[in-house]
Amino acid sequence: MPKCLIAYFSQGGSTALVADSIAAGLRSAGYQIDTCNIKNTVPPPLKGYDLFGIGLPTYYYRPPFNVLDYVQSLPKLTSLPVFVFVLSGGMKGDAGNNIRQILAHKGAKDAGYFSCLGADYYLGFLLEGYLLTTGHPTQEELSQAEDFGCRIAERTAKKEFISQPYDSALPLMMYRLQRLMTCRLFVRLLCSRLFSVKREKCNSCGVCMKVCPVGNIRADKTGKPVWGRNCTLCFYCDMKCPQEAIISPARSKLLFRPSHIYNLRRVLKDSAVSYARAIVKAGRIERIE
């Protein structure tokens, strides 16, 4: 029985749903599947696997830093069939392209590429009162993901490794500027220094440390959070704080809010994008309509 490892990064659960659907398609074709959310643990070595898949959400039109680090750390993948799947709240940018290019450079065979919408839990939009791409991935998208798994099995069995088209480049300079402002160097030198805690409200519950996907938050001697420089800008620490004690760069009226408003104005004009009015309250997302 051929074996497949699907490694993915999922915080809100959308990417995990797609991973499970792809796995179902591969199982129906006779594959033994191991799945691993790199948010929680380091995936096992690829030795012994006949197929490898990597899944990710889109962060600022690029791969999350932890996914990028994981893929770059992989050894040579000479002739190993590999597939990639990406979720986004709209434009994918270069997220899928970057990962696929790295895998190709390592010698992997292109077994397929899949993308769909996922619920967008980005704090910047929630602070403006909007939860975007609600209800995604839909049941139809999950069925497409399962069919994608079946097609991967067919291509791999026939050794038909034909590279799929790459995603289009970002259409406007504004989006490219936003991506530049969230590059790793900028995050380390500036953004990661803009996190703070309202000490009078913080009860040292540790939720922010638990939800950080890269272990970037530690407790000081009083139990209050201290941020390092390895931030992914997911803002889950801020969004999930039950005491509303954290202030993150997402709340910056000068640094991030102009791009949030710009993006929302464009997205809300797109009839294909679903949304709901919502707020973040005591660590939870609450719909207000």
For each residue, the residues with C-beta under 8 A, 3 or more apart:
1: 30 31 32
2: 30 31 32 50 51 156
3: 31 32 33 34 48 49 50 51
4: 23 26 31 32 33 34 49 50 51 52 53
5: 33 34 35 36 43 44 46 49 51 52 53
6: 19 22 23 33 34 35 36 52 53 54 55
7: 35 36 38 43 52 53 54 55 70
8: 15 16 18 19 35 36 37 38 53 54 55 56 85
9: 15 37 38 39 55 56 57 64 66 67 213
10: 13 14 15 16 19 37 39 55 57
11: 39 57 121 211 213 234 236
12: 57 118 119 121
13: 10 16 17
14: 10 17 18 57 87 118 119 136 137
15: 8 9 10 18 19 55 56 57 85 87 118
16: 8 10 13 19 20 37
17: 13 14 20 21 137 142
18: 8 14 15 21 22 55 85 87 114 116 118 137 141 142 145
19: 6 8 10 15 16 22 23 35 53 55 85
20: 16 17 23 24 35
21: 17 18 24 25 142 143 145 146 149
22: 6 18 19 25 26 53 55 83 85 114 145 146 148 149 152
23: 4 6 19 20 26 27 33 35 149
24: 20 21 27 28 146 149
25: 21 22 28 29 145 146 147 148 149 150 151 152 153
26: 4 22 23 29 31 33 51 149 150 152 153
27: 23 24 30 31 32 33 149
28: 24 25 149 150
29: 25 26 149 150 153 154 157
30: 1 2 27 153
31: 1 2 3 4 26 27 51 153
32: 1 2 3 4 27
33: 3 4 5 6 23 26 27
34: 3 4 5 6 44 49
35: 5 6 7 8 19 20 23
36: 5 6 7 8 41 43 44
37: 8 9 10 16 40 41
38: 7 8 9 41 42 43 66 67 70
39: 9 10 11 66 213
40: 37
41: 36 37 38
42: 38
43: 5 7 36 38 70
44: 5 34 36
45: 48
46: 5 49 52 74 75 77 80
47:
48: 3 45
49: 3 4 5 34 46 52 80
50: 2 3 4 80 81 156
51: 2 3 4 5 26 31 80 81 82 83 111 152 156
52: 4 5 6 7 46 49 77 80 81 82 83 108
53: 4 5 6 7 8 19 22 82 83 84 85 152
54: 6 7 8 67 71 82 83 84 85 99 103
55: 6 7 8 9 10 15 18 19 22 84 85 86 87
56: 8 9 15 63 64 67 84 85 86 87 95 99
57: 9 10 11 12 14 15 64 86 87 88 95 118
58: 61 62 63 86 87 88 89 91 92 93 95
59: 62 63 64 65 95 182 232 233 234
60: 93 178 179 182 233
61: 58 91 92 93 94 95 170 175 178 179
62: 58 59 68 93 94 95 98 179 182
63: 56 58 59 67 68 71 95 98 99
64: 9 56 57 59 67 68 213 232 234
65: 59 68 69 184 187 214 230 232
66: 9 38 39 69 70 213 214 232
67: 9 38 54 56 63 64 70 71 99
68: 62 63 64 65 71 72 98 99 102
69: 65 66 72 73
70: 7 38 43 66 67 73 74
71: 54 63 67 68 74 99 102 103
72: 68 69 102
73: 69 70
74: 46 70 71 77 103 106
75: 46 106
76: 106 107
77: 46 52 74 80 82 103 106 107 108
78: 106 107
79: 107 108 109
80: 46 49 50 51 52 77 107 108 109
81: 50 51 52 108 109 111 152 155 156 161
82: 51 52 53 54 77 103 108 109 110 111
83: 22 51 52 53 54 110 111 112 113 114 148 152
84: 53 54 55 56 96 99 100 103 112 113 114
85: 8 15 18 19 22 53 54 55 56 113 114 115 116 145 148
86: 55 56 57 58 92 95 96 99 113 114 115
87: 14 15 18 55 56 57 58 115 116 117 118 136 137
88: 57 58 91 92 93 95 115 117 118
89: 58 117 118 119 120 122 132 133
90: 117 120 132 133 267 270 273
91: 58 61 88 170 171 175
92: 58 61 86 88 95 96 115 167
93: 58 60 61 62 88 167 170 175 179
94: 61 62 97 98 167 169 170
95: 56 57 58 59 61 62 63 86 88 92 98 99 167
96: 84 86 92 99 100 113 115 166 167
97: 94 100 101 166 167
98: 62 63 68 94 95 101 102
99: 54 56 63 67 68 71 84 86 95 96 102 103
100: 84 96 97 103 104 110 113 166
101: 97 98 104 105
102: 68 71 72 98 99 105 106
103: 54 71 74 77 82 84 99 100 106 108 110
104: 100 101 107 108 110 163
105: 101 102
106: 74 75 76 77 78 102 103
107: 76 77 78 79 80 104
108: 52 77 79 80 81 82 103 104
109: 79 80 81 82 161
110: 82 83 100 103 104 113 161 162 163 164
111: 51 81 82 83 152 155 156 161
112: 83 84 148 151 152 155 164
113: 83 84 85 86 96 100 110 164
114: 18 22 83 84 85 86 144 145 148
115: 85 86 87 88 92 96 167
116: 18 85 87 136 137 141 144 145
117: 87 88 89 90 133 136 137 141
118: 12 14 15 18 57 87 88 89 133 136 137
119: 12 14 89 131 132 133 134 135 136
120: 89 90 125 131 132 133
121: 11 12 126 131 239 285
122: 89 125 126 132 235
123: 126 127 235 236 238 239 248 250 280
124: 127 128 235 250 256 257 259 260
125: 120 122 128 130 131 132 260 263 264
126: 121 122 123 129 130 131 239 278 279 280 285
127: 123 124 250 251 260 280
128: 124 125 260 261 264
129: 126 277 278 279 288
130: 125 126 264 268 275 276 277 278
131: 119 120 121 125 126 134 275 276 277 278 285 287
132: 89 90 119 120 122 125 267 273 274 275
133: 89 90 117 118 119 120 136 273 274 275
134: 119 131 274 275 276
135: 119 138 274
136: 14 87 116 117 118 119 133 141 274
137: 14 17 18 87 116 117 118 141 142 145
138: 135 141 142
139: 142 143
140: 143 144
141: 18 116 117 136 137 138 144 145
142: 17 18 21 137 138 139 145 146
143: 21 139 140 146 147
144: 114 116 140 141 147 148
145: 18 21 22 25 85 114 116 137 141 142 148 149
146: 21 22 24 25 142 143 149 150
147: 25 143 144 150 151
148: 22 25 83 85 112 114 144 145 151 152
149: 21 22 23 24 25 26 27 28 29 145 146 152 153
150: 25 26 28 29 146 147 153 154
151: 25 112 147 148 154 155
152: 22 25 26 51 53 81 83 111 112 148 149 155 156
153: 25 26 29 30 31 149 150 156 157
154: 29 150 151 157 158 160
155: 81 111 112 151 152 158 159 160 161 162
156: 2 50 51 81 111 152 153 159
157: 29 153 154
158: 154 155
159: 155 156
160: 154 155
161: 81 109 110 111 155
162: 110 155
163: 104 110
164: 110 112 113
165:
166: 96 97 100
167: 92 93 94 95 96 97 115
168: 171
169: 94
170: 61 91 93 94 175 176 179
171: 91 168 175
172: 175 176
173: 176 177
174: 177 178 259 262
175: 61 91 93 170 171 172 178 179
176: 170 172 173 179 180
177: 173 174 180 181
178: 60 61 174 175 181 182 259 263
179: 60 61 62 93 170 175 176 182 183
180: 176 177 183 186
181: 177 178 186 255 259
182: 59 60 62 178 179 186 187 191 233
183: 179 180 186 187
184: 65 187 188
185: 188 189
186: 180 181 182 183 189 190 191
187: 65 182 183 184 190 191 192 231 233
188: 184 185 191 192 229 230 231
189: 185 186 192 193
190: 186 187 193 194
191: 182 186 187 188 194 231 233 249 255
192: 187 188 189 195 216 227 228 229 230 231
193: 189 190
194: 190 191 248 249 252 255
195: 192 227 231 237 238 246 247 248 249
196: 246 247
197: 202 224 225 245 246 247
198: 201 202 245 246 247
199: 202 224 245
200:
201: 198 243 244 245
202: 197 198 199 224 225 243 245 246
203: 243 245
204: 219 222 223 224
205: 242 243
206: 209 210 219 223
207: 210 211 237 240 241 242 283
208: 211 212 217 225 237 238 240 241 246
209: 206 212 215 217 218 219 225 237
210: 206 207
211: 11 207 208 236 237 240
212: 208 209 215 216 217 236 237
213: 9 11 39 64 66 232 234 236
214: 65 66 230 231 232
215: 209 212 230
216: 192 212 227 228 229 230 231 232
217: 208 209 212 225 226 227 228 237
218: 209 225 226 228
219: 204 206 209 222 223 224 225 226
220: 223 224 225 226
221:
222: 204 219
223: 204 206 219 220
224: 197 199 202 204 219 220
225: 197 202 208 209 217 218 219 220 237 246
226: 217 218 219 220
227: 192 195 216 217 231
228: 192 216 217 218 231
229: 188 192 216
230: 65 188 192 214 215 216
231: 187 188 191 192 195 214 216 227 228
232: 59 64 65 66 213 214 216
233: 59 60 182 187 191 249
234: 11 59 64 213
235: 122 123 124 238 239 248 249 250
236: 11 123 211 212 213 239 240
237: 195 207 208 209 211 212 217 225 240 241 246 248
238: 123 195 208 235 241 246 247 248 250 251
239: 121 123 126 235 236 280 283 285
240: 207 208 211 236 237 283
241: 207 208 237 238 244 245 246 283
242: 205 207 282 283
243: 201 202 203 205 282 283
244: 201 241 281 282 283
245: 197 198 199 201 202 203 241
246: 195 196 197 198 202 208 225 237 238 241
247: 195 196 197 198 238 251
248: 123 194 195 235 237 238 251
249: 191 194 195 233 235 252 255 256
250: 123 124 127 235 238 256
251: 127 238 247 248 256 257
252: 194 249 255 256 257
253: 257
254: 257 258
255: 181 191 194 249 252
256: 124 249 250 251 252 259 260
257: 124 251 252 253 254 260 261
258: 254 261 262
259: 124 174 178 181 256 262 263
260: 124 125 127 128 256 257 263 264
261: 128 257 258 264 265
262: 174 258 259 265 266
263: 125 178 259 260 266 267
264: 125 128 130 260 261 267 268
265: 261 262 268 269
266: 262 263 269 270
267: 90 132 263 264 270 273 275
268: 130 264 265 273 275
269: 265 266
270: 90 266 267 273
271:
272:
273: 90 132 133 267 268 270
274: 132 133 134 135 136
275: 130 131 132 133 134 267 268
276: 130 131 134 287 289
277: 129 130 131 287 288 289
278: 126 129 130 131 285 286 287 288
279: 126 129 285 286 288
280: 123 126 127 239 283 284 285 286
281: 244 284 286
282: 242 243 244
283: 207 239 240 241 242 243 244 280
284: 280 281
285: 121 126 131 239 278 279 280
286: 278 279 280 281
287: 131 276 277 278
288: 129 277 278 279
289: 276 277
